[in-house]
Amino acid sequence: MSVPVSQMWTVASYVVRQKAARRKRYPLVLMLEPLFRCNLACAGCGKIQYPAHILKRQLTPEECYKAVDECGAPMVSIPGGEPLMHPEIDKIVEGLIARKKYIYLCSNALLLKEKIHLFKPSKYLTFSIHLDGEREHHDLSVCREGGYEIAAEGIREALKRGFRVTTNTTLFDGADAKSVRAFFDEMMQLGVEGMMLSPGYSYEKAPDQQHFLGRARTRKLFRAILSNRKKSWRFNQSMLFLEFLMGKRHYTCTPWGMPTYNIFGWQRPCYLLQDGYADTFAELIAETEWANYGTESGNPKCANCMVHSGYEASAVNETFGSLRGFVDTVKATLFNRYPDAGASRLLDEMSSPEHAGALVQIEAQSLEETRA
Ligand code: SF4
């Protein structure tokens, strides 16, 4: 795992303090969406489908600081939209660094080279660059030819200037598992600090509804990709969450672990669903019917979900909330390469001509797939 010790220490001590205070629901990462505007129109994203008058709106830096202070999470992820399109993104970042928050500024990097002079390298600031695989796969995923190369150039520039840089990758059904592994090699050669992965979630508003993964297929895909792991690969996320994606662990969703704030307020219950908004973080926590969410709840909107914003906080909670979780995390980080002959066969099958490039269509998802 590539997370710096100071960041790990901040998160670990924060979790221990929450446990000592017997706080039942606490946030780990605030998902701060300062705007929905974007300079891409990815097929798997529901954010830019808002009408023009919503897309024009944005949070002010002061509104961002207020949300961050209210929430109290030690890490802030700034997705969007494309945050580099916000005219005061530098001021927002500066204010959060002053608050000693670890920031993941999630960008497609199309504007990174142009705007990088607005920022100063800091251990608190990481550019988390959206790349969905090797050149051809990424360009197809973001519906923009040349998108990969521009992002790679942005990464090189940011690294040259001494910034922390990670990648974030969303995988959809039909992803070419061998190509994803080759992409990991490419990213390590490029010199990024670490990589983050998540399966896609079936946004109701996303134009492409056919390629979202069900739970059984998610586990199969991630087992093929992440077993027989290369020593050189570094991941900037919870090792136990990756084991969850591979089907080696079971977690229930903790949507309050990564709460979302945007121009509408505090989004219920999570980054993905929009069952209304709360005016304050305290109201979000106290008045959301949390039992209605998560795979076990029977809510069909949650049935296939395994995304990081619902389940990674559950994994982090296990790491810092129990000795067993901590020991398992250390083992997973330092020693476990997940040898698995079955996964190698799976990898060959998934890359066979019948499967390759097929972007398998999930028709009406079977009950087995949904409940797996
Ligand atoms: S299961 Fe997924 S969609 Fe449902 S509440 Fe959790 S994160 Fe949100």
Boltz pocket constraint, residues with backbone or C-beta under 6 A from the ligand:
constraints:
  - pocket:
      binder: B
      contacts: [[A, 253], [A, 254], [A, 255], [A, 269], [A, 270], [A, 271], [A, 272], [A, 273], [A, 293], [A, 294], [A, 295], [A, 301], [A, 302], [A, 303], [A, 305], [A, 306], [A, 307], [A, 309], [A, 310], [A, 311]]
      max_distance: 6.0
